[in-house]
Amino acid sequence: MPHHLDAFASATEMLHALRARHISAVELLELHSRRIKRYNPQLNAIVTPNYDKARQVAAQANAARAQGEDRPLLGLPLTIKDCIYVEGLPTTGGVPERAEAIAEEDAPVAARVRAAGGVIMGKTNVPPYAADYQSFNPLFGRSDNPWDLSRTPGGSTGGGAAAVAAGLTPLEFGGDFAGSIRVPAAFCGVYGHKTSETAVPRRGHFPGPNTPNAVTAMAVQGPLARSAEDLALAFDAIAGPDVGEGVAWRLEVPPARHERLADYRVAVLPPIEWLPVDAEITAALDRLAAQLGRAGARVEEIQPEAFGDLRDYYRTYISIMCAMSSTGRPREACHEEAEAIRRSTDAFDALASADGLEASASDYIIWFGRREHYRAALRAFFEQWDVLLTPANIVNAFSHTDAPYDERRLDVNGETVKYDRQMLYPSLGNLSGCPATVFPAGLTQSGLPIGPYLEDRTPIRFAGLVARESGGFRRPPGYDADEVEYVWYPLSS
């Protein structure tokens, strides 16, 4: 009996076809290789190919299956963000002086992907130092959004989000410090999961530590995919304690709190009075809230009381983030930049960034104390609610811009907003360490449920249940499905 598989099938479906012997790992890799050759030149999503090695690994996967072996990702082609160390491949971070920075070992995430049987086809594009909501750098150039080439796919995992949306890869593994998984996923109409802070090893990402470092926080690694089920599959493949902790620690993530939308208690974050959100996004979330109510879910506009107007929350996040980002910089350079910020603006978040640039160890510890106050408030909040639903960003995918970062502005419903205030909604997951899942909530809109700490399966499952109502991922126009007919084949051949 012939079987059909196309490039926009989910990773779960592709693995089923591999296990059922409808397709071999080498054939599945070649399907993606053809698409990459056809579509990647216009998207510039995959910038470091690994096809020769991938073919060897795919052949090994075939041989392993012939021996009766099975692993969670065995034979599945996939991609990894440039910033994550993959042995034998460069980890540039989009910085020219790192063009030849060949990784000598895998990051834990890459090692776990390999151990699960994943076939790494290549690495995807990012902005310099993974520090922008576009994916453009002097080494590899600009990545484009498959929905509209004049617009950005987001950043910093922008190349990966574009590759997933265009059917060049079924899974991408990226990093998230300020929405770097979730914003690109939202801009490209795919799924993305920011993992709980300690659920997945955070090291092995440039910039960032390459050894366990307990004083770092908020920056995590996680998957992008075309379905919530695939996010769960990928999460399970990479979750677990880091080196040194596995001697005694075991990660036992509880199952999703509910299996029916009707059972979910959904808190919807009230509008933030000082931060406008594009009217199309708010309208889509209103429709989603109404849809959830009709499905029987309890839905209410509410937030933790400790959040207040979110200015102090955001100030704490910005201070810690800038302190971490300035690690290793000369003190005088940080002082000069901080003073320049203070001379140019009185915006509270910009002043918080100046404080972060000049932070002392005492400041850092005090800010972490404030962080724990908010984390405690969310723990209490999630005793009454299952997810906190927010916008993924204040805007949809915007047109490429070459303006200097500090001069960029966004038009939000006719109001001019600072470019870097795109960090606010993502920060709700980063500062708290809670898991957060982006999912398509309409043709150009996305939802963002934030879940209880270390209960990653709850927001992922919620996103999957919503897909049953809204339709989930949609294929961008102009990208053929590449449906191919396969028949059963003997794995020993």
Secondary structure, DSSP 8 states (H G I E B T S, - for coil): --EEE-TTS-HHHHHHHHHTTSS-HHHHHHHHHHHHHHHHHHH--EEEE-HHHHHHHHHHHHHHHHTT---TTTT-EEEEETTB--TTSB--TT-GGGTT-B-SS--HHHHHHHHTT-EEEEEE---GGG-SSS-EETTTEE--BTTBTTB---SSSHHHHHHHHTTS-SEEEEEESSSTTHHHHHHHT-EEEE--TTTS---SBSSS-SS--TT--S-EEEEEESSHHHHHHHHHHH-S--TTTTTT--------S-SSGGG-EEEE----TTS---HHHHHHHHHHHHHHHHTT-EEEE---GGGTTSHHHHHHHHHHHHHHHTTTS-HHHHHHHHHHHHHH---HHHHHHHHHHT--HHHHHHHHHHHHHHHHHHHHHTTT-SEEEEES-SSSS-B---S-GGG-EEEETTEEEEGGGGGHHHHHHHTTT--EEEEE-SSS-EEEEE--TT-THHHHHHHHHHHHHH------TT-----EEE----TT-
